């Protein structure tokens, strides 16, 4: 029998594993905590007399969620904190988490890149590709004739693996940014990183390139750097993921695969993301 009604809600967490992990940690610190599933996520309840202490510990948790002490407390716990409502089916839970992690900009770009890809690989027309390919010759006249070409290559993909990789990371990282900082922040990051990475790649190799990878690396740099500059925002990347993506970036320069990597776009995108994260952190500090 649950005594949740006598407890006070103090935080909502989207992911049930994280909610359970933190709840177990609170219980290990002798702070009564229960988790209850709600429409907006997983709500943590605790004793009203201990709520200030719980909030303080939560601030520490969001800054260092990978600290071993949290997992250790879960391992050492004799009891498993339970969610006070039966879970939905695996499919419905996946759909809920998938949709909850997005926003208007995230979804729009996701649909656009798949529509462009489908036009060429399913419907066998290159009209959209020709419209979006970078300028053959960069000039004021060519820009005024089609400004879209400045960012257009970001929406072009040349293989199934290419688009699946980029759209997956776009959804994950872009969705997190839009959820935390809003549509404007993600749209600004998309436009700036697409322009600078496309222009850099054009200088390096000419107009025949495409892919959202430059933007994806910008998102990667932004999330990782903002996690360092402004940890209270709640964005960040596990070290192993960051290491993998940087290793993949370095691997592209070795030129060992038959496919060509837009290495310059990736590198410039990553740098632009870090710079934009630094600017965002300054704005966030000044807005307090």
C-alpha positions in Angstrom: 0.0 0.0 0.0 1.5 3.4 -1.1 1.5 6.4 1.1 2.3 8.7 -1.9 -0.7 11.0 -1.1 1.1 12.1 2.1 4.3 12.9 0.1 5.0 16.0 -2.0 6.0 16.1 -5.7 9.2 17.9 -6.3 10.5 17.0 -9.7 9.5 15.4 -13.0 12.0 13.3 -15.0 11.3 12.1 -18.6 13.2 8.8 -18.4 12.1 6.2 -16.0 15.5 4.6 -15.5 17.0 8.0 -14.4 14.0 8.7 -12.1 14.4 5.3 -10.4 18.1 5.7 -10.1 17.8 9.1 -8.3 14.9 7.8 -6.2 17.0 4.9 -5.0 19.9 7.3 -4.2 17.5 9.5 -2.1 16.3 6.4 -0.2 19.9 5.4 0.5 20.3 8.8 2.1 17.3 8.2 4.3 15.1 10.5 2.3 11.7 8.9 1.7 11.1 8.9 -2.1 8.6 7.3 -4.4 8.1 7.5 -8.2 4.8 7.8 -9.9 4.1 7.8 -13.6 2.2 10.7 -15.1 1.4 12.0 -18.5 4.4 14.4 -18.5 6.9 11.9 -17.3 7.9 10.3 -14.0 7.1 12.4 -10.9 9.3 12.0 -7.7 7.6 12.4 -4.4 9.3 12.9 -1.1 8.5 13.7 2.6 7.6 17.4 2.8 10.0 17.8 5.7 12.9 16.6 3.5 12.0 18.3 0.3 14.7 21.0 0.5 17.4 18.4 1.1 16.0 16.4 -1.9 16.1 19.4 -4.2 19.7 20.2 -3.2 20.7 16.6 -4.0 18.9 16.8 -7.3 20.9 19.9 -8.3 24.1 17.8 -7.6 22.6 14.9 -9.6 21.9 16.9 -12.8 25.4 18.3 -12.8 27.1 14.9 -12.5 24.5 12.2 -13.3 27.3 9.7 -14.2 28.9 9.9 -10.8 29.4 6.3 -9.6 27.9 6.9 -6.2 24.4 6.9 -7.8 24.8 3.5 -9.4 26.5 2.2 -6.3 23.6 3.2 -4.1 21.3 1.3 -6.5 23.4 -1.8 -6.4 23.6 -1.7 -2.6 19.9 -1.2 -2.1 18.0 -4.2 -0.8 14.7 -2.9 -2.3 13.9 -1.7 -5.7 11.9 1.5 -6.0 8.8 0.9 -8.0 6.8 3.1 -10.3 3.4 3.4 -8.8 1.6 2.5 -12.0 1.9 -0.3 -14.5 4.1 0.5 -17.5 2.5 0.8 -20.9 3.6 -1.6 -23.6 7.1 -1.4 -24.9 6.0 0.0 -28.2 3.8 2.7 -26.7 6.5 3.6 -24.2 9.0 4.0 -27.1 6.6 6.2 -29.1 6.0 8.3 -26.0 9.7 8.8 -25.4 10.4 9.4 -29.1 7.7 12.1 -29.5 8.5 13.6 -26.1 12.1 14.2 -27.1 11.2 16.4 -30.1 9.8 19.8 -31.0 8.5 21.7 -34.0 12.0 22.5 -35.4 13.3 19.0 -34.7 10.4 17.3 -36.3 10.2 19.7 -39.3 13.9 19.2 -40.3 13.6 15.4 -39.7 10.7 15.2 -42.1 12.3 17.6 -44.7 15.5 15.5 -45.0 13.6 12.3 -45.4 11.3 13.9 -48.0 14.3 15.1 -50.0 15.9 11.7 -49.7 12.7 9.9 -50.8 12.4 12.2 -53.8 15.7 10.9 -55.2 15.9 7.3 -53.9 12.3 6.3 -54.1 10.7 8.5 -56.7 13.8 8.8 -58.8 13.8 12.6 -59.3 16.7 14.9 -58.7 14.7 18.1 -58.8 15.1 18.8 -55.1 18.7 17.8 -55.1 19.4 20.3 -57.9 17.5 23.0 -56.0 19.5 22.4 -52.8 23.0 21.7 -54.1 25.6 24.4 -53.2 26.4 27.2 -55.7 28.7 26.2 -58.6 30.1 29.7 -58.4 29.6 31.8 -55.4 28.5 35.4 -56.2 26.0 38.0 -55.0 23.9 37.2 -58.1 23.8 33.5 -57.4 22.9 34.0 -53.8 20.1 36.4 -54.7 18.8 33.9 -57.3 18.6 31.1 -54.7 19.5 31.9 -51.1 18.4 28.4 -50.0 21.5 26.9 -51.6 23.5 28.4 -48.8 22.1 25.9 -46.3 20.6 23.5 -48.8 23.4 20.8 -48.8 22.5 20.1 -45.2 19.2 18.5 -46.4 20.8 16.3 -49.0 21.9 12.7 -48.3 23.4 10.1 -50.6 22.8 6.7 -48.9 20.5 5.0 -46.3 23.3 4.8 -43.8 24.1 8.5 -44.3 20.6 9.7 -43.6 19.9 7.2 -40.8 23.0 8.2 -38.9 22.4 11.9 -39.3 18.6 11.9 -38.6 19.1 9.8 -35.5 21.6 12.2 -34.0 19.6 15.2 -35.2 16.5 13.9 -33.3 18.5 13.0 -30.2 20.6 16.2 -29.9 18.3 18.7 -31.6 15.3 17.5 -29.6 17.2 17.9 -26.3 18.3 21.4 -27.2 14.7 22.4 -28.3 13.2 20.9 -25.2 15.7 22.8 -22.9 16.2 26.1 -24.7 13.4 26.4 -27.2 12.8 26.6 -30.9 14.8 29.8 -31.4 18.0 28.3 -30.0 17.8 25.2 -32.2 16.9 27.2 -35.3 19.7 29.6 -34.8 22.2 26.7 -34.3 20.9 25.0 -37.4 21.2 28.1 -39.7 24.6 29.2 -38.4 26.2 25.8 -38.4 24.8 24.9 -41.8 26.1 28.1 -43.4 29.6 28.0 -41.9 30.1 24.3 -42.5 28.8 24.4 -46.1 30.9 27.4 -47.0 34.0 25.8 -45.4 33.4 22.5 -47.3 32.9 24.4 -50.6 36.3 26.1 -50.1 37.9 22.7 -49.3 36.4 20.5 -52.0 34.0 22.4 -54.3 30.2 22.3 -54.6 29.6 18.5 -54.7 28.8 17.5 -51.1 25.8 17.1 -48.9 24.5 15.9 -45.5 23.5 17.1 -42.1 26.7 15.9 -40.6 28.2 19.4 -40.2 25.1 20.5 -38.3 25.1 17.2 -36.2 28.7 17.9 -35.2 27.7 21.4 -34.3 24.9 20.0 -32.1 27.4 17.6 -30.6 29.9 20.4 -29.8 27.1 22.6 -28.5 25.6 20.0 -26.1 29.0 18.9 -24.8 30.3 22.5 -24.3 27.1 23.8 -22.8 27.2 20.9 -20.3 30.6 22.3 -19.3 29.9 26.0 -19.4 26.4 25.9 -18.0 25.7 22.5 -16.4 22.4 23.8 -14.8 20.8 23.8 -18.2 20.8 20.0 -18.0 22.5 19.3 -21.4 25.5 17.1 -21.7 27.0 14.0 -23.3 28.5 10.9 -21.8 32.3 10.7 -22.2 32.1 7.5 -24.2 29.7 9.0 -26.8 31.9 12.1 -27.2 35.0 10.0 -27.6 33.3 7.8 -30.3 32.1 10.8 -32.3 35.5 12.5 -32.1 37.2 9.2 -33.1 34.8 9.0 -36.1 35.7 12.5 -37.0 39.4 11.7 -36.9 38.8 8.4 -38.8 37.3 10.4 -41.7 40.6 12.2 -42.3 42.4 8.8 -42.8 40.5 8.3 -46.1 40.3 4.5 -45.6 36.8 4.0 -46.8 35.5 4.1 -50.4 33.0 6.9 -49.4 34.3 10.4 -49.1 33.7 12.3 -45.8 32.9 16.0 -45.7 35.7 16.4 -43.1 35.9 20.1 -43.3 32.2 20.5 -42.7 32.4 18.2 -39.7 35.3 20.0 -38.1 34.0 23.5 -38.7 30.5 22.4 -37.5 32.0 21.1 -34.3 33.9 24.3 -33.7 30.9 26.5 -34.4 28.8 24.5 -31.9 31.4 25.0 -29.2 31.5 28.8 -29.9 27.8 29.1 -29.9 27.6 27.2 -26.6 30.0 29.7 -25.1 27.9 32.6 -26.3 24.7 30.9 -25.0 26.3 30.4 -21.6 27.2 34.0 -21.4 23.6 35.0 -22.3 22.2 32.6 -19.7 24.4 34.1 -17.0 23.4 37.6 -17.9 19.7 36.8 -17.9 19.7 35.7 -14.3 
